[in-house]
Amino acid sequence: MATRFENDVRSKQWHPFKPAKYRVVLQALIKYRGPNIRFLEWGSATGVITIMADLLGYEACGIELDASLVEVSRELAERNQSKARFAAGSFLPTGYRWEPESGDGRLGTIGEGMAGYDELGIDLKEFDVVFGFPWDGEDDMMLDLMTECGGTEARLLVNMTNRGIYEYRGGQRQA
């Protein structure tokens, strides 16, 4: 069954995709790389950032709802000799519910699907660095998701388009 997003946006061949500023993302990834650091990208699209993380030495994974983009990601990883892994599914873990103070827990553009963590065989709590590039209004949900389901020492890097990348740890924004 097609979602409203599919009907209103993709079926009309229009998609408001905005690519990340890769140099900015690269600098953030360099800052936190190290041995045995697990990286996850929420909504990995064609996998460019996840592949960058792998090539920097992270154990890198991406979760993307659109299975056709996951195939593109896997092909791109193979062409670039990357060991990055990709799962088709939702980056929302099974059972997670967005319950903001406003009471409006709709997830905006995030579609529905099975959680991608099972395919990866890794729980959200096991990732050290999580990267998200939210659609407008989804940054609070990402912070809540990480606070509720992520590791207590993990870093959440949120790409805020023209405002740079914000880092959160333990639910608090870092300087």
C-alpha positions as CSV (number, residue, x, y, z in Angstrom):
1,M,0.0,0.0,0.0
2,A,1.5,3.3,-1.0
3,T,2.1,5.9,1.6
4,R,1.0,9.5,1.3
5,F,4.6,10.5,0.7
6,E,4.8,8.0,-2.2
7,N,1.6,9.4,-3.7
8,D,2.3,13.1,-3.2
9,V,6.0,13.2,-3.9
10,R,7.6,10.2,-5.6
11,S,4.8,9.4,-8.0
12,K,5.0,13.0,-9.3
13,Q,8.8,12.5,-10.0
14,W,9.6,15.3,-7.5
15,H,11.7,14.7,-4.4
16,P,12.9,17.5,-2.1
17,F,16.2,15.7,-1.5
18,K,19.1,18.0,-0.4
19,P,22.6,16.5,-0.4
20,A,24.8,16.8,2.5
21,K,27.9,19.1,2.4
22,Y,30.3,16.2,2.2
23,R,33.4,18.2,3.4
24,V,31.6,19.2,6.5
25,V,30.5,15.6,7.2
26,L,34.0,14.4,6.5
27,Q,35.5,16.8,9.1
28,A,33.0,15.5,11.7
29,L,33.8,11.9,10.9
30,I,37.5,12.4,11.1
31,K,37.1,13.9,14.5
32,Y,35.5,10.7,16.0
33,R,37.2,7.9,14.1
34,G,39.3,5.3,15.9
35,P,39.7,1.6,16.2
36,N,36.6,-0.5,16.7
37,I,34.2,2.4,16.4
38,R,30.8,1.5,15.0
39,F,29.0,4.0,12.8
40,L,25.4,4.1,11.7
41,E,23.7,6.4,9.2
42,W,20.0,6.8,9.5
43,G,18.4,7.2,6.1
44,S,21.5,6.4,4.2
45,A,20.1,7.0,0.7
46,T,22.8,6.0,-1.8
47,G,25.3,5.3,0.9
48,V,27.9,8.0,0.3
49,I,28.4,9.0,3.9
50,T,28.3,5.4,5.2
51,I,31.0,4.5,2.7
52,M,33.1,7.6,3.7
53,A,32.9,6.4,7.3
54,D,34.0,2.9,6.3
55,L,37.0,4.3,4.3
56,L,38.0,6.3,7.3
57,G,38.2,3.1,9.4
58,Y,34.8,2.9,11.1
59,E,32.8,-0.3,11.1
60,A,30.1,1.4,9.0
61,C,26.4,0.6,8.5
62,G,23.5,2.4,6.9
63,I,19.8,1.9,7.1
64,E,17.5,3.1,4.3
65,L,13.8,2.5,3.9
66,D,13.9,2.5,0.1
67,A,15.2,-0.9,-1.0
68,S,16.2,0.3,-4.4
69,L,18.6,2.9,-2.8
70,V,20.0,0.1,-0.7
71,E,21.0,-1.7,-3.9
72,V,22.6,1.4,-5.2
73,S,24.5,1.8,-2.0
74,R,25.8,-1.8,-2.1
75,E,26.9,-1.4,-5.7
76,L,28.7,1.9,-4.9
77,A,30.4,0.3,-1.9
78,E,31.6,-2.6,-4.0
79,R,32.9,-0.2,-6.7
80,N,34.9,1.7,-4.0
81,Q,36.2,-1.4,-2.3
82,S,34.2,-0.5,0.9
83,K,33.0,-3.0,3.5
84,A,30.1,-0.7,4.5
85,R,27.0,-2.7,5.1
86,F,23.4,-1.6,4.3
87,A,20.0,-2.8,5.5
88,A,16.7,-2.1,3.9
89,G,14.2,-1.0,6.5
90,S,13.3,1.7,9.0
91,F,15.9,3.2,11.3
92,L,13.2,3.3,14.0
93,P,13.7,0.2,16.3
94,T,10.7,-2.1,16.8
95,G,8.5,-0.7,19.5
96,Y,9.9,2.9,19.4
97,R,7.1,5.5,19.7
98,W,7.7,9.3,19.2
99,E,5.8,11.0,22.0
100,P,6.6,14.7,22.1
101,E,5.3,17.1,24.7
102,S,3.0,18.6,22.0
103,G,1.2,15.2,21.7
104,D,1.7,15.2,17.9
105,G,3.8,12.1,17.4
106,R,3.4,11.9,13.6
107,L,6.7,11.1,12.0
108,G,6.5,13.4,9.0
109,T,8.3,12.0,6.0
110,I,9.5,8.9,7.7
111,G,7.8,5.9,6.1
112,E,6.8,2.7,7.7
113,G,8.7,-0.5,7.5
114,M,10.4,-3.2,9.4
115,A,13.4,-2.1,11.6
116,G,16.7,-2.5,9.7
117,Y,18.6,-3.5,12.8
118,D,17.7,-7.2,12.5
119,E,19.2,-7.4,9.0
120,L,22.4,-5.8,10.3
121,G,22.4,-8.0,13.4
122,I,23.4,-5.0,15.5
123,D,21.2,-3.1,18.0
124,L,21.1,0.7,18.0
125,K,22.7,0.6,21.5
126,E,25.8,-1.0,20.0
127,F,26.7,2.0,17.7
128,D,29.3,4.6,18.9
129,V,28.5,7.3,16.3
130,V,25.1,7.8,14.7
131,F,24.6,10.2,11.8
132,G,21.3,11.7,10.8
133,F,20.2,14.3,8.2
134,P,16.7,15.1,9.3
135,W,13.9,16.5,7.2
136,D,12.5,19.7,8.7
137,G,11.1,19.1,12.2
138,E,12.6,15.6,12.6
139,D,15.7,16.6,14.6
140,D,13.8,16.5,17.9
141,M,12.6,13.0,17.1
142,M,16.1,11.8,16.3
143,L,17.4,13.2,19.6
144,D,14.6,11.4,21.4
145,L,15.2,8.2,19.6
146,M,18.9,8.2,20.4
147,T,18.2,9.1,24.1
148,E,15.6,6.3,24.4
149,C,17.3,3.6,22.4
150,G,20.9,4.4,21.8
151,G,24.0,3.7,23.8
152,T,24.6,6.1,26.8
153,E,28.1,7.1,25.6
154,A,27.2,7.2,21.9
155,R,27.4,10.4,19.8
156,L,24.6,11.5,17.6
157,L,25.7,13.8,14.8
158,V,22.8,15.7,13.3
159,N,23.3,17.5,10.0
160,M,21.4,20.7,10.3
161,T,21.9,21.7,6.6
162,N,23.3,25.3,6.6
163,R,23.9,25.4,10.4
164,G,26.5,22.6,10.4
165,I,26.6,19.4,12.3
166,Y,25.3,19.3,15.9
167,E,26.8,16.7,18.2
168,Y,24.7,15.2,21.1
169,R,25.9,12.8,23.8
170,G,23.7,11.6,26.6
171,G,20.8,13.7,25.2
172,Q,22.8,16.9,25.6
173,R,24.2,19.1,22.8
174,Q,28.0,19.3,23.0
175,A,29.9,22.5,22.4
